[in-house]
Amino acid sequence: MTPQQYCKEKTKQSGSSFTVSFIFLPKVKREAMTALYAFCREVDDVVDECTDYGVAQTKIDWWKSEIERLYDEKPQHPVSFALQPVVKEFNLAKELFLEIIDGMEMDLKFNRYEDFKQLQLYCYRVASVVGLLSAQIFGFKNRSTLKFAHDLGMAFQLTNISRDVGEDARMGRIYLPLDELAKAKVTEEDILASKKTPEFKALMEYQIERAESFYDKALQQLPTEDSKQQMPGLMMAAIYRSLLREIKVDGADNVLSHKTSIPPLRKLLLALRAYFKYA
């Protein structure tokens, strides 16, 4: 199995909505995005699959060293081999890969976030940085496009957090800022016990409203001249924003008991609609 085949298989196994937008990219960019996404999955899997903190931390530290080896042209992992031509072709900064790892490491060290400022750092590392790297691969002329990529990544992660409240709680995790829980008169125990209350519903509607504001901000900052090159991001925005709105329609408090999703065919239709809107 070649490094690129390994990345394709890793990406395929994830079943992520992001892969829908890859099919519209030229081969070189599609393979670059597949390698980038496989890297994110590899690091994320360390946190999701390792129940032993020490083992997980050792693996995270290994990946930090592997990024150094990647930029020294001495990679060891199949994903790093696949990334080697990508970082050169698209001039991807080493520091951004290390930021992603730092974000995944936060999941080892925290299962609560005191306020939105702390959560925002997490979202930046695990999502906005991926957006910045993706924008670099897609290509842009106007640097304002990087602001679009940053805020769109934030919107995606806030959507994920809203969707996964119940699933995360069953693993003992709460990503909703604790100061916002207190203000809404929702306790950690309420969430961990999947207790649906008017207060929790109002809290979730606020989370959804904030995520919507990041979608609005991102789209406002995308220069028209770069919209065609940033098409995969626009496609994903259409899919994820629809998901966010489905969460609200389903009843924002229902995130405690089930995970809202969009069927594959509808994802494709949303992607195509965005394509014809911005092409």
C-alpha positions as CSV (number, residue, x, y, z in Angstrom):
1,M,0.0,0.0,0.0
2,T,1.4,3.4,-1.0
3,P,1.3,6.4,1.4
4,Q,-1.4,8.0,-0.8
5,Q,-3.5,4.8,-0.7
6,Y,-3.1,4.6,3.1
7,C,-4.4,8.2,3.3
8,K,-7.4,7.4,1.0
9,E,-8.3,4.4,3.1
10,K,-8.0,6.5,6.3
11,T,-10.2,9.2,4.9
12,K,-12.7,6.7,3.6
13,Q,-13.1,5.0,7.0
14,S,-13.9,8.4,8.7
15,G,-17.1,8.8,6.7
16,S,-16.7,12.6,7.1
17,S,-18.8,15.2,5.3
18,F,-15.6,16.9,4.3
19,T,-14.7,14.3,1.7
20,V,-17.8,15.2,-0.4
21,S,-16.0,18.4,-1.5
22,F,-12.8,16.7,-2.4
23,I,-14.2,15.1,-5.5
24,F,-14.5,18.4,-7.2
25,L,-10.8,19.2,-6.8
26,P,-8.0,18.7,-9.4
27,K,-6.0,15.5,-8.7
28,V,-3.0,17.2,-7.0
29,K,-5.1,19.2,-4.7
30,R,-7.5,16.3,-4.0
31,E,-4.5,14.1,-2.9
32,A,-3.1,17.0,-0.9
33,M,-6.4,17.4,1.0
34,T,-6.6,13.6,1.5
35,A,-3.2,13.6,3.1
36,L,-4.0,16.6,5.3
37,Y,-7.3,15.0,6.4
38,A,-5.6,11.7,7.1
39,F,-3.1,13.4,9.3
40,C,-5.9,15.0,11.3
41,R,-7.6,11.7,11.7
42,E,-4.4,10.0,12.8
43,V,-3.8,12.5,15.6
44,D,-7.4,12.6,16.6
45,D,-7.6,8.8,16.8
46,V,-4.8,8.9,19.4
47,V,-7.1,10.8,21.8
48,D,-10.3,8.9,20.9
49,E,-8.8,5.4,21.0
50,C,-6.2,5.5,23.8
51,T,-7.8,5.0,27.2
52,D,-4.4,5.2,29.0
53,Y,-3.3,8.8,29.4
54,G,0.4,8.0,29.4
55,V,0.2,6.0,26.2
56,A,-1.8,8.7,24.5
57,Q,0.7,11.4,25.6
58,T,3.6,9.3,24.3
59,K,1.9,9.0,20.9
60,I,1.1,12.7,20.8
61,D,4.8,13.5,21.5
62,W,5.8,11.0,18.8
63,W,3.6,13.0,16.3
64,K,5.3,16.2,17.3
65,S,8.7,14.7,16.6
66,E,7.3,13.2,13.3
67,I,6.4,16.7,12.1
68,E,10.0,17.8,12.8
69,R,11.2,14.8,10.8
70,L,8.7,15.6,8.0
71,Y,10.2,19.0,7.6
72,D,13.7,17.6,7.8
73,E,12.7,15.2,5.0
74,K,13.0,12.1,7.2
75,P,9.4,11.0,7.7
76,Q,8.5,7.6,9.1
77,H,4.7,7.4,8.9
78,P,2.8,6.8,5.7
79,V,0.8,9.9,6.2
80,S,4.0,12.0,6.6
81,F,5.4,10.5,3.4
82,A,2.2,11.5,1.6
83,L,2.5,15.0,3.1
84,Q,6.1,15.5,2.1
85,P,5.4,16.7,-1.4
86,V,2.3,18.6,-0.2
87,V,4.1,20.8,2.3
88,K,6.6,21.8,-0.4
89,E,4.1,22.3,-3.2
90,F,1.7,24.5,-1.2
91,N,4.2,26.0,1.2
92,L,2.5,24.8,4.3
93,A,3.9,26.0,7.6
94,K,5.3,23.5,10.1
95,E,3.9,25.5,13.0
96,L,0.3,25.0,11.8
97,F,0.7,21.2,11.9
98,L,2.1,21.5,15.5
99,E,-0.9,23.7,16.4
100,I,-3.3,20.9,15.3
101,I,-1.4,18.4,17.5
102,D,-1.6,20.9,20.4
103,G,-5.3,21.1,19.9
104,M,-5.7,17.3,20.0
105,E,-3.5,17.3,23.1
106,M,-6.0,19.7,24.8
107,D,-8.5,16.8,24.7
108,L,-6.1,14.8,26.8
109,K,-5.7,17.5,29.4
110,F,-9.2,19.1,29.5
111,N,-12.7,17.7,29.6
112,R,-14.2,21.1,30.6
113,Y,-13.8,24.7,29.3
114,E,-14.2,27.5,31.7
115,D,-15.2,30.1,29.2
116,F,-15.5,30.8,25.4
117,K,-12.1,32.3,25.3
118,Q,-10.6,28.9,26.3
119,L,-12.9,27.0,24.0
120,Q,-12.0,29.4,21.2
121,L,-8.3,28.4,21.5
122,Y,-9.3,24.8,21.2
123,C,-11.5,25.5,18.1
124,Y,-8.7,27.5,16.5
125,R,-6.2,24.7,16.9
126,V,-8.4,21.8,15.8
127,A,-10.5,23.5,13.1
128,S,-9.4,27.0,12.1
129,V,-5.8,25.9,11.5
130,V,-7.1,23.1,9.3
131,G,-9.1,25.7,7.5
132,L,-6.0,27.9,7.0
133,L,-4.0,24.9,5.6
134,S,-6.9,24.0,3.3
135,A,-7.2,27.5,2.0
136,Q,-3.5,27.4,1.2
137,I,-4.0,24.2,-0.8
138,F,-7.1,25.5,-2.6
139,G,-5.3,28.7,-3.5
140,F,-6.2,32.4,-3.1
141,K,-5.1,35.8,-4.3
142,N,-6.5,38.0,-1.5
143,R,-5.2,37.5,2.0
144,S,-8.7,38.3,3.4
145,T,-9.5,34.7,2.3
146,L,-7.5,33.5,5.3
147,K,-10.0,35.4,7.6
148,F,-12.7,33.5,5.8
149,A,-10.9,30.2,6.4
150,H,-10.3,30.9,10.1
151,D,-13.9,31.8,10.9
152,L,-15.3,29.0,8.8
153,G,-13.2,26.6,10.7
154,M,-14.6,28.1,13.9
155,A,-18.2,27.7,12.6
156,F,-17.6,24.1,11.7
157,Q,-16.2,23.2,15.1
158,L,-19.0,25.0,17.0
159,T,-21.4,23.0,14.8
160,N,-19.7,19.8,15.8
161,I,-19.8,20.7,19.5
162,S,-23.5,21.5,19.3
163,R,-24.3,18.2,17.5
164,D,-22.2,16.1,19.8
165,V,-23.3,17.4,23.3
166,G,-25.0,14.1,24.3
167,E,-22.3,11.9,22.8
168,D,-19.5,13.9,24.5
169,A,-21.4,13.8,27.8
170,R,-21.5,10.1,27.7
171,M,-17.7,10.1,27.6
172,G,-17.6,12.6,30.5
173,R,-16.8,15.6,28.3
174,I,-18.6,19.0,28.2
175,Y,-17.4,21.5,25.6
176,L,-20.0,24.1,26.4
177,P,-18.3,26.9,28.4
178,L,-19.0,26.4,32.1
179,D,-19.6,30.1,32.7
180,E,-22.4,30.0,30.1
181,L,-23.9,27.0,31.8
182,A,-23.9,28.9,35.1
183,K,-25.5,31.9,33.5
184,A,-28.2,29.7,31.9
185,K,-28.8,27.9,35.2
186,V,-27.8,24.6,33.7
187,T,-25.6,22.3,35.8
188,E,-22.9,19.9,34.6
189,E,-24.9,17.1,36.2
190,D,-28.0,18.1,34.1
191,I,-25.9,17.5,30.9
192,L,-24.2,14.3,32.1
193,A,-27.7,13.0,33.0
194,S,-29.2,14.1,29.6
195,K,-31.7,16.2,31.5
196,K,-33.8,18.2,29.0
197,T,-35.0,21.5,30.5
198,P,-36.2,24.8,29.1
199,E,-32.9,26.3,30.4
200,F,-30.8,23.8,28.5
201,K,-32.8,24.4,25.3
202,A,-32.2,28.1,25.6
203,L,-28.5,27.5,26.2
204,M,-28.3,25.4,23.0
205,E,-30.2,27.9,21.0
206,Y,-27.6,30.5,22.1
207,Q,-24.8,28.1,21.0
208,I,-26.4,27.7,17.6
209,E,-26.9,31.4,17.2
210,R,-23.2,32.0,17.9
211,A,-22.2,29.3,15.3
212,E,-24.5,31.0,12.8
213,S,-22.7,34.3,13.4
214,F,-19.4,32.7,12.5
215,Y,-20.8,31.4,9.2
216,D,-22.1,34.9,8.4
217,K,-18.8,36.5,9.3
218,A,-16.8,34.0,7.3
219,L,-18.9,34.4,4.1
220,Q,-18.8,38.2,4.4
221,Q,-15.0,38.1,4.4
222,L,-14.5,35.9,1.4
223,P,-13.3,38.0,-1.5
224,T,-15.3,37.4,-4.7
225,E,-12.1,36.8,-6.7
226,D,-11.3,33.8,-4.5
227,S,-14.7,32.2,-4.3
228,K,-14.2,29.7,-7.1
229,Q,-10.9,28.4,-5.7
230,Q,-12.4,28.2,-2.2
231,M,-15.3,26.2,-3.5
232,P,-14.7,23.1,-1.3
233,G,-15.0,25.3,1.8
234,L,-18.2,26.9,0.5
235,M,-19.6,23.4,-0.2
236,M,-18.8,22.3,3.3
237,A,-20.3,25.5,4.7
238,A,-23.6,24.7,2.9
239,I,-23.6,21.2,4.4
240,Y,-22.6,22.1,7.9
241,R,-24.9,25.1,8.1
242,S,-27.8,22.9,7.0
243,L,-26.8,20.5,9.8
244,L,-26.8,23.3,12.3
245,R,-30.2,24.4,11.3
246,E,-31.5,20.8,11.4
247,I,-30.3,20.6,15.0
248,K,-32.5,23.6,15.8
249,V,-35.5,22.2,13.9
250,D,-35.1,18.9,15.7
251,G,-35.3,20.7,19.0
252,A,-32.0,22.1,20.3
253,D,-32.3,20.1,23.5
254,N,-32.5,16.8,21.6
255,V,-28.8,16.8,21.1
256,L,-28.7,15.1,24.5
257,S,-30.4,12.0,23.2
258,H,-29.5,11.7,19.6
259,K,-27.0,12.9,17.0
260,T,-28.5,14.8,14.1
261,S,-27.1,13.9,10.6
262,I,-27.6,14.7,7.0
263,P,-28.1,11.7,4.5
264,P,-25.3,11.3,1.9
265,L,-27.5,12.2,-1.1
266,R,-28.6,15.4,0.5
267,K,-25.0,16.3,1.3
268,L,-24.2,15.9,-2.4
269,L,-27.2,18.0,-3.4
270,L,-26.2,20.8,-1.0
271,A,-22.6,20.7,-2.3
272,L,-23.9,20.9,-5.9
273,R,-26.2,23.8,-5.1
274,A,-23.2,25.7,-3.5
275,Y,-21.1,24.9,-6.6
276,F,-23.6,26.4,-9.0
277,K,-24.1,29.4,-6.7
278,Y,-20.5,30.4,-6.5
279,A,-19.0,29.0,-9.7
